[in-house]
């Protein structure tokens, strides 16, 4: 809660500087993977994010961002446990992730350029909730029931890194494609384990 209040206060203070150039961004991605013996299992992932950047100098900006990700995995594969006289018919796992970040954005081209690459690095606080439901059948009675695991909640400090390419459409509007990763503090080898590819738009105020 204190982190959210600090971010909101910072946005307000930055907005008071009428000389600062502010850029708003919104990105979204959707991914679906089908797998399994009969291709009846799937994983779907939806991500949307927003950012506000205040340019302190021509190529350098202070960036505040927010990311929300929803992952749903449905596995329809039967596994029999003869010692327990049950068969697990399938399972469904839901993972909800939210992240709030603050950092610096460095652009490598003028805002008048047609293509504008940039890199953002900074601190992020990530909140994750996950839960799995199992569909189980008793091999003795033949009855099926659902077993719900306890909700697992995690909060961690991390670092975020984003590489973006903007394609200028008008003086203020640009199309943006990004690759973003979240890294547990200083665990650099985990950068490739959490990659998100998004596309969206930015608008200069």
ZIPEZI-V242818 format. One line per field, one symbol per residue. phi: phi as a letter, one per 30 degrees, with the letter a starting at -180 (. if undefined). A space follows every 50 residues. Layout:
# ZIPEZI-V242818
phi=???
This chain:
# ZIPEZI-V242818
phi=.ddddddddddddddddddddcbcbbbbbbbbbcajechccabbbbbbbb bbbcddbdcbbdccbbbbbbcbccccbdbccddchbbddlbbccbcbbbc bbacccccadddddcbdabbblcbccbbbbabcccbcdddcidcacccdd dccbbbdbccbbcbbccdcbdccbcbcbbbbcbdeicdddeddbcbcbba bbbdd
